[in-house]
Amino acid sequence: MPEHSDSPGSAESPESPDRTLLVTGAPVAAAGTPVRAEALAVRGGRVVHVGTAADARAALAGRVDEELHLDGGLVHPGFVDAHCHPVMYGQALAWVDLRPERVPDLDTLVAVLREAARDLPAGVPVRGFGYEHRRLAEGRHPDCHDLDRVAVDREVYVMNASGHGGVVNSHTLRACGITAGTPSPEGGSIGRFDNGEPDGQLWDAACDLLTGPAGVKIGNHGPNFHLSEPDAIMADHLLRAQEVFLAAGVTTVGDAQVSRREMETYLRAHADGTLRMRVSAYLTSALLDTALDLGVVRGFGDDRFRVQGVKFYADGTLGGWTAYFPEGYAADCCHHGQLYHSAEEYADIVRRAHAAGLQTATHAQSPFAIGMVLDAIEKAQADRARDDMRHRIEHCGLPTDEQIARMADLGVVPVMQPQHHLRTGDGTLTAVGDLGHRYNPAGRCADLGVPVVFSSDAPVAPPAPLEAVAAAATRRTVLGTVLGDESLRLSVGAGLHAHTGAAAAALHREHAVGALAPGMLADFTVLDADPLTVSADALTGIRVRETWIGGSRAWAAPGR
């Protein structure tokens, strides 16, 4: 157990601008390098010295209000998850767990939903998250008739693990007015049986149909997972999510799709002191006009919550087969996926955001979609040159080497999720053929001078930075397939930087978070082993002991 003490007679709160903290008893890491120091000194929530214990104590001028003496392990910079959906993640954690590890087939899916329904009051929706149709024994999505076996008098909705849509029962189709005559909206699709009747599947922009007349609508600007719930429930979702992020050592996140629902939830939590992580928000591009009208530009906010940019979508998801391949999928040449916007419309909205100084973050998976993003950014810069915008491509699953070189030239940042290829790499190979071996080519990005950024995309994958680093280093899927050759892999040290300093830079926050150095915010996690001293396969066995934000403990493992 670490020793932890407050100096007698100190009446200052941890938030006091003068409060001091001394951390000793474990090496202090410079993220992703073998450099280790002996101690860490903090004043007013910021690092003032990293070095020997004697020098750290001296830097505090003999005043130590709080001392954390650890019993080994490693003090590591807090991880930065540059692309995730915390409120949605908390919501998914409250729903029925339909991940493949728990639900191997449709009968089991129906059974676990029925069990959940028995515990819910009459009329309350039954919702589940995380099914992967290619890992169900039947190899297909459920349909409305499957879900009718759960309930016929209330909503039943199961969201695909991709987060880009899912399936509803017949009751929900009727309640939402979805019939054979309902057209698929631009940027979305309504699944249908051979006779044209809706089969319950709703993808991407079609999810607008689920949020009700007064709910959040985002049109062809992304998948709509912004289901309305009472304020207290939304607060619980955020609290639940934060607990998991902090337990994983994550101290700063980028919420990669913020609507009115998320904004209100964060602002309430900030006001009442329950926002424990640091959040950089990327507004859904459906709110671009609102942001421009209000003058909300880069960095609007404070160290705890800020609006950083705008989230766009080019194409759909590899997991749901909605990423756009004009030549068709290898598994089905007649299936192409979809774009959310025409190339011209997309280029125009990127131009408007760029001209206003708003960083853009665009979801793009296929080579076609990635090329569309690069073309738009290049044109926006030609129209109005702006330095250091760091426009982002979210996921950036299958870029060509030529496109990676263009990213380097344009200063574009790919924000990848190695846990995606860990979990769905085999399905991607089935969908797109040998091209799937390039999924998340982090090593090629590094070789071609492009900064690699890692994230979880929670709830698509749980916040687990060391799992992501391991996945990038081994490129082995959950089924044991090794994707691509060694040139696509990223070393453990580089992977740690991708989840700390590089991720902070993707949020324009590298001067505050992602490293432990004088002047930086004192956000750190205590690991029980040094990631650079174990094999990549052993990384997931390293546990988080404590997580600190601004020099105050935000989370500790039970029993510590």
C-alpha positions in Angstrom: 0.0 0.0 0.0 1.3 3.5 -0.7 1.8 5.9 2.1 -0.4 9.0 1.7 -0.4 11.9 4.1 -1.5 15.5 4.5 0.6 17.8 6.5 -1.0 18.6 9.8 -2.8 21.9 10.0 -3.2 22.4 6.2 -6.6 23.8 5.6 -6.4 24.3 1.9 -8.4 22.2 -0.5 -6.8 20.1 -3.3 -7.9 22.9 -5.7 -6.0 25.6 -3.9 -3.6 27.4 -6.3 -0.8 27.0 -3.8 -1.4 23.4 -2.6 1.7 21.2 -3.1 2.1 17.5 -3.7 5.2 15.3 -3.7 5.2 11.9 -5.4 8.0 9.5 -4.6 8.6 5.8 -4.3 8.1 4.9 -8.0 9.9 5.9 -11.3 8.3 8.8 -13.2 8.0 8.2 -16.9 8.5 10.4 -19.9 5.8 8.8 -22.1 7.0 6.3 -24.6 10.7 6.7 -23.8 12.9 4.8 -21.3 13.7 8.0 -19.4 12.7 7.7 -15.8 12.9 10.2 -12.9 12.8 9.6 -9.2 10.1 12.0 -8.1 7.4 14.5 -9.1 6.6 17.8 -7.5 3.3 19.6 -8.1 2.0 23.0 -7.0 -1.5 24.3 -7.8 -2.4 21.3 -9.9 0.6 21.7 -12.2 4.0 20.0 -12.4 6.9 22.1 -11.1 9.7 19.6 -11.1 10.5 16.1 -12.3 13.8 14.7 -11.1 15.5 13.4 -8.0 13.5 13.3 -4.8 15.8 15.9 -3.2 15.4 18.3 -6.1 11.7 17.8 -6.2 11.4 18.6 -2.5 13.6 21.6 -2.9 11.4 22.8 -5.8 8.5 23.0 -3.3 10.6 25.2 -1.1 10.3 22.8 1.8 6.5 23.0 1.8 4.8 19.7 1.1 1.1 19.7 1.8 0.5 16.2 0.6 3.0 13.4 0.0 2.2 10.3 -2.0 4.9 7.6 -1.4 4.3 4.7 -3.7 5.5 1.1 -3.2 6.9 0.7 -6.7 5.1 0.6 -10.0 5.4 3.5 -12.5 4.1 7.0 -12.5 3.0 7.5 -16.1 1.3 10.5 -17.9 -2.4 10.2 -17.9 -3.6 8.6 -21.1 -5.4 10.8 -23.7 -8.3 9.2 -25.6 -8.6 11.5 -28.5 -11.8 9.9 -30.0 -14.5 8.5 -27.9 -18.1 9.1 -26.9 -18.3 9.1 -23.1 -22.0 9.9 -22.7 -22.9 7.3 -25.3 -20.6 4.9 -23.6 -22.3 5.4 -20.2 -25.6 4.9 -21.9 -24.4 1.6 -23.5 -23.1 0.4 -20.2 -26.7 0.9 -18.8 -28.2 -1.1 -21.7 -28.2 -4.9 -22.1 -24.8 -6.3 -22.9 -24.9 -8.0 -26.3 -21.2 -8.4 -27.0 -20.1 -11.6 -28.8 -18.5 -12.9 -25.6 -22.0 -13.0 -24.1 -24.3 -13.5 -27.1 -23.1 -16.1 -29.6 -26.4 -16.6 -31.4 -29.8 -15.0 -32.0 -31.7 -17.3 -29.5 -29.3 -16.1 -26.8 -29.7 -12.5 -27.9 -33.5 -12.9 -27.5 -33.2 -14.6 -24.2 -31.0 -12.0 -22.5 -33.3 -9.2 -23.8 -36.4 -11.0 -22.5 -34.7 -11.4 -19.1 -34.0 -7.7 -19.0 -37.5 -6.9 -20.1 -38.9 -8.8 -17.1 -37.2 -6.3 -14.7 -38.4 -3.2 -16.5 -41.7 -1.4 -15.9 -44.4 -1.7 -18.6 -43.7 0.5 -21.6 -40.0 1.2 -20.8 -37.9 0.5 -23.9 -35.6 -2.6 -24.0 -32.3 -1.6 -25.4 -29.1 -3.5 -26.0 -25.6 -2.7 -27.3 -22.7 -4.5 -28.9 -23.9 -7.3 -31.1 -21.7 -8.2 -34.1 -23.7 -10.0 -36.8 -20.7 -11.7 -38.3 -19.9 -13.3 -35.0 -23.4 -14.5 -34.4 -23.8 -18.2 -35.2 -26.4 -17.3 -37.9 -24.0 -14.8 -39.5 -26.7 -12.2 -40.0 -28.3 -9.2 -38.3 -31.4 -9.9 -36.2 -34.5 -8.6 -37.8 -37.7 -7.1 -36.4 -39.4 -10.5 -36.2 -36.5 -11.8 -34.0 -37.0 -8.8 -31.7 -40.8 -9.3 -31.7 -40.0 -12.4 -29.7 -38.8 -10.1 -26.9 -41.8 -7.8 -26.8 -44.6 -6.6 -29.1 -45.9 -3.8 -26.9 -42.8 -1.6 -26.3 -39.7 -0.5 -28.1 -36.9 -3.0 -28.5 -33.7 -1.7 -30.0 -30.4 -3.4 -30.4 -27.4 -1.2 -31.5 -24.7 -2.7 -33.5 -21.2 -2.7 -32.0 -20.2 -0.1 -34.6 -22.6 2.4 -33.1 -23.8 3.3 -36.6 -27.2 1.8 -36.2 -29.0 -1.4 -35.4 -32.4 -3.1 -35.4 -35.8 -2.4 -33.9 -38.9 -4.5 -33.4 -42.2 -4.2 -35.3 -43.7 -2.1 -32.5 -41.0 0.5 -33.0 -41.3 0.6 -36.7 -45.0 1.3 -36.4 -44.4 4.0 -33.6 -41.9 5.7 -35.8 -44.1 5.5 -38.9 -41.6 3.4 -40.9 -43.3 1.5 -43.7 -42.5 0.0 -47.1 -43.1 3.5 -48.5 -40.6 5.3 -46.2 -37.6 6.2 -48.3 -34.0 5.8 -47.0 -32.8 9.3 -46.1 -29.7 10.8 -47.5 -26.7 9.4 -45.7 -28.6 6.5 -44.2 -30.5 3.3 -45.0 -33.6 1.4 -44.0 -33.2 -2.3 -44.2 -35.8 -4.2 -46.1 -37.1 -7.8 -46.7 -37.3 -9.0 -50.2 -40.9 -7.9 -50.4 -39.9 -4.3 -49.6 -41.2 -4.2 -46.1 -38.8 -2.8 -43.5 -36.8 -5.5 -41.7 -36.0 -3.4 -38.6 -32.5 -2.3 -39.6 -31.8 1.4 -39.4 -28.4 2.7 -40.3 -26.5 6.0 -40.1 -28.8 9.0 -40.9 -31.9 6.8 -40.7 -31.4 6.7 -36.9 -32.9 10.2 -36.8 -36.2 8.3 -37.0 -35.7 7.0 -33.5 -35.3 10.2 -31.5 -38.9 11.4 -31.6 -40.3 14.7 -32.8 -38.6 16.9 -30.1 -35.3 14.9 -30.1 -31.9 15.6 -31.5 -31.8 15.6 -35.3 -28.6 15.5 -37.3 -29.7 14.6 -40.8 -26.9 13.4 -43.0 -24.3 14.6 -40.6 -23.8 11.2 -38.8 -25.4 8.3 -37.1 -27.9 9.5 -34.5 -27.2 7.9 -31.2 -28.5 10.9 -29.2 -31.6 9.4 -27.7 -33.3 11.7 -25.2 -33.5 10.7 -21.5 -34.1 12.8 -18.3 -31.3 14.9 -17.0 -30.6 12.7 -14.0 -30.3 9.6 -16.2 -27.9 11.5 -18.5 -25.8 12.5 -15.4 -25.7 8.9 -14.4 -24.5 7.8 -17.8 -21.6 10.3 -17.6 -20.7 9.3 -14.1 -20.6 5.6 -15.0 -18.5 6.3 -18.1 -16.0 8.4 -16.2 -15.4 5.7 -13.6 -14.3 3.3 -16.4 -12.1 5.9 -18.2 -10.4 6.8 -14.9 -9.9 3.2 -14.0 -8.1 2.7 -17.3 -5.8 5.6 -16.5 -7.4 8.0 -19.0 -7.5 11.6 -17.8 -8.4 13.6 -21.0 -10.8 12.7 -23.8 -12.0 14.0 -27.0 -15.8 13.5 -27.4 -16.1 13.0 -31.1 -19.7 13.8 -31.7 -21.4 16.4 -29.4 -25.0 17.4 -29.9 -27.3 19.4 -27.6 -27.7 16.3 -25.5 -24.0 15.9 -24.7 -23.3 19.6 -24.4 -26.0 20.0 -21.7 -24.8 17.0 -19.9 -21.2 18.2 -19.7 -22.1 21.7 -18.7 -24.3 20.5 -15.9 -21.6 18.2 -14.7 -19.0 21.0 -14.9 -21.2 23.3 -12.9 -21.9 20.8 -10.1 -18.3 19.5 -9.9 -19.0 16.0 -11.2 -17.0 16.4 -14.4 -13.8 14.6 -13.3 -12.0 14.1 -16.7 -10.9 16.8 -19.1 -13.1 16.9 -22.1 -12.5 18.4 -25.6 -15.7 18.5 -27.5 -16.2 18.1 -31.3 -19.6 19.4 -32.2 -21.6 17.4 -34.8 -21.4 19.2 -38.1 -25.2 19.5 -38.0 -24.4 22.4 -35.5 -21.8 24.1 -37.7 -24.1 27.1 -38.5 -24.9 27.4 -34.8 -21.3 27.4 -33.9 -20.4 30.0 -36.5 -23.3 32.2 -35.5 -22.2 32.1 -31.9 -18.5 32.6 -32.7 -17.5 29.3 -31.0 -14.0 28.7 -32.3 -11.0 26.7 -31.3 -10.3 26.3 -27.6 -13.6 27.8 -26.4 -13.8 26.8 -22.7 -11.4 26.0 -19.9 -9.0 23.3 -18.8 -11.9 21.0 -17.8 -14.3 21.4 -20.7 -13.8 23.1 -24.1 -15.2 23.1 -27.6 -12.3 22.2 -29.8 -13.7 21.6 -33.3 -16.4 20.0 -35.5 -17.0 16.4 -36.3 -17.9 15.4 -39.9 -18.6 12.1 -41.6 -17.4 11.2 -45.1 -18.5 7.5 -45.2 -19.9 4.9 -42.9 -18.4 2.1 -40.9 -16.4 -1.0 -41.9 -18.1 -3.0 -39.1 -21.5 -2.3 -40.5 -20.5 -2.5 -44.2 -21.5 1.1 -44.7 -18.0 2.4 -45.5 -18.0 3.5 -49.1 -16.3 1.4 -51.8 -17.5 2.5 -55.3 -16.2 -0.7 -56.8 -18.2 -2.8 -54.3 -17.2 -5.0 -51.4 -15.1 -8.1 -52.0 -17.8 -10.1 -50.3 -20.6 -8.5 -52.3 -19.7 -6.6 -55.5 -23.3 -5.1 -55.5 -22.9 -3.6 -52.1 -21.1 -0.2 -52.0 -21.8 1.4 -48.6 -22.5 5.1 -48.6 -21.3 8.6 -48.4 -22.9 11.1 -46.1 -22.4 14.0 -48.4 -21.5 14.6 -52.0 -17.8 15.5 -52.5 -18.9 19.1 -53.3 -21.2 19.5 -50.3 -18.6 18.0 -48.0 -15.8 20.3 -49.4 -18.0 23.3 -48.8 -18.7 22.6 -45.2 -15.1 21.8 -44.5 -14.1 25.1 -46.2 -16.5 27.1 -43.9 -15.2 25.5 -40.7 -11.6 25.9 -41.8 -12.1 29.6 -42.7 -13.5 30.2 -39.2 -10.5 28.5 -37.6 -12.4 25.4 -36.4 -10.4 22.2 -36.4 -12.3 19.5 -38.4 -12.4 15.8 -37.4 -13.9 13.6 -40.2 -14.8 10.0 -40.0 -13.5 8.3 -43.1 -12.7 4.6 -43.5 -12.3 3.6 -47.2 -9.6 4.9 -49.5 -12.3 6.8 -51.5 -13.6 8.6 -48.4 -10.1 9.4 -47.1 -9.2 10.8 -50.5 -12.4 13.0 -50.4 -11.3 14.4 -47.0 -7.7 15.2 -48.2 -9.1 16.9 -51.3 -11.4 19.1 -49.3 -8.7 20.1 -46.8 -6.2 20.9 -49.6 -8.8 23.1 -51.3 -9.7 24.8 -48.0 -6.1 25.6 -47.3 -5.7 26.9 -50.9 -8.7 29.2 -50.4 -7.4 30.4 -47.0 -4.1 29.3 -45.7 -4.1 28.6 -42.0 -1.1 27.3 -40.0 -1.2 24.4 -37.7 -4.9 23.5 -38.0 -4.2 19.8 -37.5 -7.4 18.7 -39.3 -8.1 15.1 -38.3 -9.2 11.9 -40.1 -11.1 9.8 -37.6 -10.5 6.0 -37.9 -8.6 6.4 -41.2 -8.8 2.7 -41.5 -7.6 1.9 -45.0 -5.4 4.8 -46.4 -3.0 4.1 -49.2 0.7 5.0 -48.9 0.1 7.9 -51.3 -2.7 9.2 -49.1 -0.5 8.9 -46.0 2.2 11.0 -47.8 -0.5 13.6 -48.6 -1.4 13.7 -44.9 2.2 14.5 -44.0 2.3 17.3 -46.6 -1.1 18.8 -45.4 -0.4 18.4 -41.7 -3.5 16.0 -41.4 -3.6 13.8 -38.3 -5.0 10.2 -38.5 -6.8 9.2 -35.2 -6.9 5.4 -35.2 -8.3 2.7 -32.9 -6.2 -0.4 -32.9 -8.8 -2.1 -30.8 -11.0 -2.0 -33.9 -8.7 -4.3 -35.9 -8.2 -6.4 -32.8 -12.0 -7.1 -32.6 -13.2 -6.8 -36.1 -10.1 -7.4 -38.3 -11.3 -10.8 -39.4 -14.7 -9.4 -40.5 -13.0 -6.6 -42.4 -10.9 -9.2 -44.3 -14.2 -10.9 -45.2 -15.8 -7.7 -46.3 -13.0 -6.0 -48.3 -10.6 -8.9 -49.1 -6.8 -8.6 -48.8 -7.1 -4.8 -48.5 -8.2 -5.5 -44.9 -4.6 -6.5 -44.1 -3.8 -2.8 -44.1 -6.4 -1.9 -41.5 -5.0 0.8 -39.3 -1.5 1.0 -40.9 0.1 2.8 -37.9 3.6 1.7 -38.8 3.4 3.1 -42.3 2.1 6.4 -41.0 5.1 6.7 -38.6 7.5 5.7 -41.4 6.1 8.4 -43.7 6.3 11.2 -41.1 2.7 11.3 -40.0 2.0 11.5 -36.2 0.0 8.5 -35.1 -2.8 9.1 -32.6 -4.6 6.3 -30.7 -8.1 6.3 -29.1 -10.8 3.8 -28.1 -14.0 5.0 -29.9 -15.8 3.9 -26.7 -18.4 2.3 -26.7 -17.2 0.6 -29.9 -14.3 -0.6 -27.7 -13.7 -0.1 -24.0 -11.2 2.6 -22.9 -8.1 0.4 -22.5 -5.0 2.2 -23.7 -2.5 -0.7 -23.1 -4.8 -3.0 -25.0 -4.7 -0.6 -27.9 -0.9 -0.3 -27.8 -0.5 -4.1 -27.7 -2.9 -4.4 -30.7 -0.9 -2.0 -32.7 2.4 -3.8 -31.8 1.2 -7.3 -32.7 -1.7 -6.7 -35.2 -3.2 -9.9 -34.0 -7.0 -10.2 -33.9 -9.1 -11.9 -31.3 -9.3 -14.9 -33.6 -5.6 -15.1 -33.9 -5.2 -13.7 -37.4 -2.1 -11.5 -37.9 -2.9 -8.6 -40.2 -0.3 -7.5 -42.7 3.5 -7.5 -42.4 5.8 -5.9 -39.8 5.9 -2.6 -41.6 2.3 -1.9 -40.4 3.1 -2.5 -36.7 4.0 0.2 -34.2 6.4 -0.3 -31.4 5.2 -0.2 -27.8 7.1 3.0 -27.1 5.6 4.8 -30.1 2.2 3.4 -29.2 2.4 4.9 -25.7 3.2 8.2 -27.2 0.3 7.8 -29.6 -2.0 7.5 -26.6 -0.4 10.4 -24.6 1.6 13.2 -26.3 0.4 12.7 -29.8 -3.2 12.3 -28.7 -2.8 15.6 -26.7 -1.5 17.3 -29.8 -4.5 16.1 -31.8 -6.6 18.0 -29.3 -4.3 21.1 -29.5 -3.5 20.4 -25.8 0.1 19.2 -25.9 1.2 22.1 -23.7 -1.1 21.0 -20.9 -1.6 17.2 -21.0 0.0 14.1 -22.3 3.4 14.4 -20.6 4.8 15.2 -17.1 7.1 18.2 -17.3 7.2 21.6 -15.6 4.2 23.7 -16.4 2.0 20.8 -17.5 -1.2 19.8 -15.7 -0.4 17.2 -13.0 -2.5 14.4 -14.7 -1.0 11.0 -14.2 -1.7 7.4 -13.6 0.1 4.9 -11.4 0.7 1.5 -13.2 1.8 -1.6 -11.4 4.6 -2.3 -14.0 6.6 -0.4 -16.6 5.1 -1.1 -20.1 8.6 -0.8 -21.7 9.9 -3.8 -19.6 7.4 -6.4 -20.7 6.4 -8.0 -24.1 3.6 -6.5 -26.1 1.5 -9.6 -25.3 1.9 -8.9 -21.6 0.8 -5.3 -21.7 -2.8 -6.1 -21.0 -1.8 -7.7 -17.7 -0.5 -4.3 -16.4 -3.1 -2.8 -14.0 -3.9 0.8 -13.1 -3.5 1.5 -9.4 -4.5 5.1 -9.2 -5.4 8.0 -11.5 -4.7 11.7 -10.6 -6.0 14.8 -12.3 -4.6 18.2 -11.5 -2.7 16.8 -8.5 -5.8 15.3 -6.9 -6.6 11.6 -6.8 -9.6 11.0 -9.1 -9.7 7.2 -8.8 -8.0 4.3 -6.9 -8.2 0.6 -7.3 -10.3 -1.1 -4.6 -8.3 -1.7 -1.5 -5.7 1.0 -2.1 
